[in-house]
């Protein structure tokens, strides 16, 4: 019984992690918030997406700041492999 419960809890954690991180792949939009290593963008569809930008592991091009239009490749764990500024509104 404990094994089934633990398996169920593990499955919930995996699926909730995917829901938070979103579907992996390329995403783009306007940077609306930066908190530490977490960047939130608003896509052209109005969806808010938050992902992790590792100072040492994520390839960065341009100044990532609020208001910048960016494009990023995000993996299934919510980490950006790369992020680049496409257009800066400032």
C-alpha positions as CSV (number, residue, x, y, z in Angstrom):
1,X,0.0,0.0,0.0
2,X,2.8,2.4,0.9
3,X,4.5,1.7,-2.4
4,X,1.3,2.6,-4.3
5,X,0.9,5.9,-2.4
6,X,4.6,6.8,-2.9
7,X,4.2,6.1,-6.6
8,X,1.1,8.2,-6.8
9,X,2.8,11.1,-5.0
10,X,5.9,10.8,-7.3
11,X,3.6,10.9,-10.4
12,X,1.9,14.0,-9.0
13,X,5.2,15.8,-8.4
14,X,6.4,15.0,-11.9
15,X,3.2,16.2,-13.6
16,X,3.0,19.3,-11.5
17,X,6.7,20.1,-12.4
18,X,5.8,19.9,-16.0
19,X,2.8,22.1,-15.6
20,X,4.9,24.8,-13.8
21,X,7.8,24.6,-16.3
22,X,5.5,24.4,-19.3
23,X,6.2,22.4,-22.5
24,X,9.9,22.3,-23.3
25,X,11.2,24.0,-26.5
26,X,11.5,27.5,-27.8
27,X,9.6,30.3,-26.3
28,X,9.6,34.0,-26.8
29,X,8.0,37.1,-25.3
30,X,8.6,40.2,-23.2
31,X,10.4,40.0,-19.9
32,X,8.0,41.0,-17.2
33,X,9.9,40.0,-14.1
34,X,13.3,38.9,-12.9
35,X,13.7,37.4,-9.5
36,X,17.2,36.0,-8.8
37,X,17.8,33.4,-11.5
38,X,14.1,33.1,-12.5
39,X,12.9,35.0,-15.5
40,X,9.2,35.5,-16.4
41,X,8.1,36.4,-19.9
42,X,4.7,37.2,-21.4
43,X,4.2,35.5,-24.7
44,X,2.3,37.1,-27.6
45,X,-0.7,34.9,-26.6
46,X,-0.7,36.5,-23.2
47,X,0.7,33.4,-21.4
48,X,3.1,34.0,-18.5
49,X,6.1,31.6,-18.5
50,X,8.8,31.4,-15.8
51,X,12.1,29.6,-16.3
52,X,15.5,29.3,-14.7
53,X,18.5,31.1,-16.2
54,X,21.7,29.6,-14.7
55,X,24.5,32.3,-14.5
56,X,27.1,29.6,-15.4
57,X,25.2,27.2,-17.6
58,X,22.8,29.2,-19.7
59,X,24.1,30.9,-22.9
60,X,23.0,34.5,-22.9
61,X,23.1,37.1,-25.7
62,X,22.3,40.7,-24.9
63,X,21.1,42.5,-21.8
64,X,18.3,40.4,-20.2
65,X,16.1,43.1,-18.5
66,X,12.5,43.9,-17.9
67,X,10.9,45.1,-21.1
68,X,13.3,43.2,-23.4
69,X,11.8,41.0,-26.1
70,X,13.6,37.6,-25.7
71,X,13.7,34.2,-27.2
72,X,14.8,31.1,-25.2
73,X,15.1,27.4,-25.4
74,X,13.7,25.8,-22.2
75,X,14.2,22.2,-21.3
76,X,11.6,19.9,-19.6
77,X,12.9,20.8,-16.2
78,X,12.3,24.5,-16.7
79,X,15.9,25.5,-17.3
80,X,16.9,27.7,-20.2
81,X,19.6,26.3,-22.4
82,X,20.0,29.7,-24.0
83,X,18.3,33.0,-24.0
84,X,18.8,36.0,-26.3
85,X,17.5,39.5,-26.6
86,X,15.6,39.9,-29.9
87,X,14.5,43.5,-29.3
88,X,15.0,45.9,-26.4
89,X,12.2,48.4,-25.9
90,X,14.3,50.8,-23.8
